[in-house]
Amino acid sequence: MNKLKLSAAALALTLLSGCAAVDTVKKYWPKAHDPVMFNQLVQVDTAVEHLNCDTPTWDRIAPATENLAKYAEWRRDPQAENMRGLHNHIQRMTRGGSKTFCELGKKTASQRIAATKSAWEGR
C-alpha cells in the first residue's frame, strides 16, 4: 500500500509540475551517440597518450576536439561543457610551454576524455 501511495504521489508531482520537470530530466538523460564521434574520442585519447612532450604537437589534436565540442553542443549532450573545456584546453596547450607544463596538460586532457568516455560508454 505504501508503494502505491508513493507511486501515486510521484505521478501527481510529475503531472502538476508540467513540462519543466520533464525538460530538466531530459537535459541530463543519457542520449544515444554517434559511433563515429565515439571513435573520434578514442583517437583523441590515443593522440594525447602518445604525445611526446619533448616535441609536442597539440595542434594536430585541436581539429578533432573542435568537432567533438560542436557535436556535443549541437545535440545538447550533457558532456557539451566538458568537450568545450577539452577543446579550449588543447588550444591553450598549442601555445607551448615547458615539458612539465606539457605533462600536466596531458593529465588534464586525459581526465576530461575519461569523463566523457564514462558518460558515453554503454549507450
Steps between C-alpha positions, in 0.01 A plus 500: 500500500786737584657440158171576332468831686859589417445420132181703493674794668788483251257489209300792638817703553612435144162595357472814711851622426432484126755508223766685700585191703503282190732744322734504801512121508553481122795737527695248708355179361760301301461521124604245245808627321661472161760219498716705263529775762582245770775379267623858474514514881710181493734657243540814712573285806761300309661818363524651848649177642765486227579871506874554545556795733853549365344610171125541569258516208181613672388680184437163332244411766310832495280437190365175646422663836324783320282245318420323827411830669265601217344154485424503873372859489271448200337194650475664843696214651572521874870474407493817289662715770770239559576467127513879461740507796716230338520696177588824682765313698656355184498848343690639803749215478582585136662822625781295649674491832740288699512121499342499848217722372449255212485199735244677720305589186492135397359403841231767484400401147491132599268577792256684275513217244442239774195691627343501154591137439333405825186693408483367145594135542220250489264724302 
